[in-house]
């Protein structure tokens, strides 16, 4: 992807939005005595264009999802839970939030 394409996509966001962004450029392969030329980097891009990064994307998605779940689970003992968290609890544990809170109070959910 060209930098201009990234810039185009970024215009859709508010400048204050928090994003998780990962990208690579030729510098990632550059060592003190070994610099990747533009020609080499362009060949790398050409050869990897269209490569499926689905597995990596899935790994990152799972990490984000688990982190969100952990954050919401930390509020397990609070009386006010979001409706999204309530639905998530029902899906994952097969219990409604009140039942889950009882299990949390007993230390059964870690």
C-alpha positions, 0 to 999 in steps of 0.5 A: 500500500502506498503512503498516500492510500494510508493517508486517504484512509486516515482522513476518515478518522477524527484526529483525536481517535485512538487507533491500533496501527501497525505498518512496515517499511524498508527500515524494519529490515535495515541493519547498521551495515546493510541498508535495503534499497528502494528497488529491493523494498519495491520487489518485496512489496510486489512479491507479498502484495495480495499475501493473506495476513488473515492469520495475523489479523485473527491473532490480533483480533483475538488479543483485542477481544480477550482484552476487552472481555478482561476489562469488562470482566473486571467489572463483574462485581459492579451492579451496573454492567453494560448491555453488551457485557451482559450479552457477552456473559450470556454467550460465553458462560451461558448465564445471565449477569446476576448468576455470573455475579454470584459465581464471581462472589464465590470465586468460581469465575477467574 
